[in-house]
Amino acid sequence: MTKRFFTLLLSVTVSLLAFSQAGTGVYQFLDLPVSSRLAALGSINISLHDNDINLAFQNPALLTSETNNMIGLNMSNYLADIKFGTAVYGKNFGDKNYFALGMQYIDYGVFQETTDLNQIIGQFTAEDMALYIMYARPITQRVTVGATLKPVYSAYETYTSYGVALDAGVSYNDSANFFSAGLVLKNMGTQLKGYYSVDGVQHYEPLPFDVQLGISKKFKHAPLRFSVTLDNLQHWDLSYESTNQPTDNVTGLATTNKIGFVDMAFRHTVFALEFVPSQNFYLTLGYNDRRQQEMTMSGFKSGAGFSYGGGIKLYRFHIGFGMTQFQVGNYAYQFSISTALKDFRL
């Protein structure tokens, strides 16, 4: 037990220092938007203080007294008919102990298993899932801290892996000035079992560690709220080697464009604007610049990087819809429903 604890502690430390590459490592599904509202917000938001229990997936410190006995269910029709979703339930104990239990899964579907001669010999599946054990506690009237423990399981054909991740977050909420902010250290942890071994030694890979910082501000005399979220603050260079690079007409070689400081800064930034005329209705527009830069195809016009959504309260249920465009004709749709069990008490 001591050896395993030491290994976990060492892995977390190494994750902070060495495994800070953006977009690398295992369990990348942990970065998917977990609700329709988060999808519409640009996939990332850790500062929005709105008593929405689904937001706690992103920042556990966003659990509040209002998320007690609240249930959230989310489903997405993702790219290439991939299905993923989440479920969460909140339960508070006392005045200052906010808990929630959630689950996230992704099903990649059924694949044909073939030989190197393309002879079909069977089928196999692939899936990922994670359990979210969340806790938050207010330490002042405006500041709440929280943490999430995430056991993770992954299975691709006969290759399986499991590990554990930890999120640590803080939320600041100044309701009098309609301002809130958040800071999260996300996906600190390690694989406990790798997908395969090399010479009898487990091959371990880093988790998608991420440092995120965000703010949200609502206008005092207008039903508008904007959010700005910075991600991958632990790693400045988010450039990658693209397979869709233009070529030089003379040499035929791929041309590379160095990403400038301002461009790189925007790739760390997600913007969102919400129209919130009441607590029972909202419309959202989000923009993820990194997604736009990486998903836009030369010679095609698309809304890559933009996301849209809305929500409405019908009877005692909050129903939401989110849509994200990745490339031309390449959309992902997300649906959410949540309710508070206390509303059904007679």
PyMOL commands that set and color helices and strands:
alter all, ss='L'
color gray80, all
select helices_A, chain A and resi 2-17+28-31+36-40+53-57+60-62+65-67+79-81+175-177+261-267+289-295+341-344
alter helices_A, ss='H'
color red, helices_A
select strands_A, chain A and resi 70-77+83-93+97-114+120-138+143-156+159-174+179-193+197-198+201-202+210-218+224-230+269-278+281-288+306-314+317-327+330-340
alter strands_A, ss='S'
color yellow, strands_A
deselect
rebuild
show_as cartoon
